[in-house]
Amino acid sequence: MKVDIKLWSEVPESQLEDLFLNNPFSLYRGTPLADDMMKKYMFILAKENAEINKEGAIVAIINGKPIVTAQVYEVPYLSKFWNIPIGVLGHFVTDGPNDENTYLAASMLVRELLAKAKKNNFSFMSTNIPGPNIMLIRAVEAQSFRYAEGFLNMVGPTNRFRDSVKVPGMKIRGLVEEDFLEIADAYARVSFPSRFATDGGFDPKKASQLYMKRFREVYEQQLGKVFVAELEERFAGAIIAIIDEKMSRTIGVRSNILSGMGIIIHPRASRRGVSTALVEYRQEYYKSEGVEYVNFGANFNNRPMILGLEKLGLRYGSLDMTFHLWLKEGRCAAPT
Ligand SMILES: CC(C)(COP(=O)(O)OP(=O)(O)OC[C@H]1O[C@@H](n2cnc3c(N)ncnc32)[C@H](O)[C@@H]1OP(=O)(O)O)[C@@H](O)C(=O)NCCC(=O)NCCS
């Protein structure tokens, strides 16, 4: 079977749109809101990225039909944070059937993307694939990517939550600058599974700063809200709440499903219901903002987090698999 690799810009747009609209492994993330409209939105995002990433956006074609597409590009905030050039394979879509043609097309496509990644001098690559997309997972494994993290998307409607959780002595307010010291202290004291902490090539202590940085980013760039819980007048925990305004404008779906978020509870306040209260508070906020359905992603080995989300009535929506690959010969670690 002959596989042709073409640039995204050389393939008729209607064929590419069809590939996205027929994607059986779309990022549904378990939300009924994110069905066909979400597939359309994923196409719009991929097209926008392909327009600025002309050489990195490619398509594998068999008998004139696009079977797989993906793009290779840098993730500047990660490159800056780890001080090495970091790339990602993103905007991945396959035509669907878990058959040999998809595997072949995906393997050729991944090989080609990795050649481009090497040309770009990326040291480290990652990619995120929906769990059921077996052929794509096999294709990236065949090109030496290693499993790094399973990510559970826990989903639920905002209107079916229990009445507000009352934790004695607790109040919730907005974030202020002084809270960052407490957030840093909390992250320094807890450990939880994450792909950078468990990869082996990154300093796990530094990895936790990445999550802290996200709080700073959301606060400084006003990407969303950060709610802080205080217990007996002391910082107890914080949670990020983001509504994807671009998605809302483009397809009319108000949700948080594609936005990175975070929650941290200071160990001095753990197991007292603070995270439960914060998640519930956030649900109320989302509901008041017209968000009907939410996603809460967590590493599937983060048992405390997942048990807590289940207690709140959130349910398994989908599973994403993240894979890592170190490209620099003799290197499998970022400088510390
Ligand atoms: C996970 C985390 C947010 C839980 O916060 P918390 O305020 O202690 O949780 P709560 O008191 O609200 O607990 C709610 C439920 O979660 C589950 N849970 C919480 N901590 C648990 C633990 N250590 N072991 C098992 N279950 C746990 C339980 O079901 C608990 O209910 P219960 O106490 O009635 O049994 C907190 O430990 C934390 O900050 N961890 C590190 C950061 C992190 O993992 N962030 C999430 C990344 S996605």
The ligand as a Gaussian input file, in Angstrom:
#p B3LYP/6-31G(d) Opt

LIG

0 1
 C       -5.895000      15.725000      45.996000
 C       -6.150000      16.922000      46.896000
 C       -6.609000      18.110000      46.027000
 C       -7.259000      16.544000      47.916000
 O       -7.564000      17.676000      48.716000
 P       -8.316000      17.550000      50.147000
 O       -8.832000      18.899000      50.516000
 O       -7.412000      16.904000      51.123000
 O       -9.514000      16.592000      49.817000
 P      -10.902000      16.509000      50.621000
 O      -10.676000      16.660000      52.092000
 O      -11.872000      17.465000      49.980000
 O      -11.316000      15.010000      50.292000
 C      -12.378000      14.669000      49.443000
 C      -12.293000      13.199000      49.143000
 O      -11.159000      12.974000      48.290000
 C      -10.585000      11.692000      48.605000
 N       -9.227000      11.889000      49.146000
 C       -8.617000      13.049000      49.458000
 N       -7.356000      12.826000      49.895000
 C       -7.181000      11.487000      49.872000
 C       -6.093000      10.645000      50.180000
 N       -4.925000      11.117000      50.608000
 N       -6.248000       9.315000      49.984000
 C       -7.424000       8.805000      49.534000
 N       -8.498000       9.581000      49.238000
 C       -8.376000      10.887000      49.396000
 C      -11.503000      11.078000      49.645000
 O      -12.534000      10.389000      48.958000
 C      -12.043000      12.311000      50.330000
 O      -13.241000      12.103000      51.006000
 P      -13.195000      11.581000      52.560000
 O      -12.184000      12.417000      53.291000
 O      -14.608000      11.779000      53.029000
 O      -12.780000      10.149000      52.464000
 C       -4.885000      17.332000      47.714000
 O       -4.379000      16.191000      48.363000
 C       -3.780000      17.947000      46.895000
 O       -3.637000      19.169000      46.853000
 N       -2.922000      17.110000      46.256000
 C       -1.761000      17.575000      45.508000
 C       -2.127000      18.364000      44.280000
 C       -2.949000      17.572000      43.316000
 O       -2.966000      16.349000      43.289000
 N       -3.641000      18.308000      42.455000
 C       -4.464000      17.722000      41.430000
 C       -3.725000      17.685000      40.148000
 S       -4.890000      17.391000      38.866000

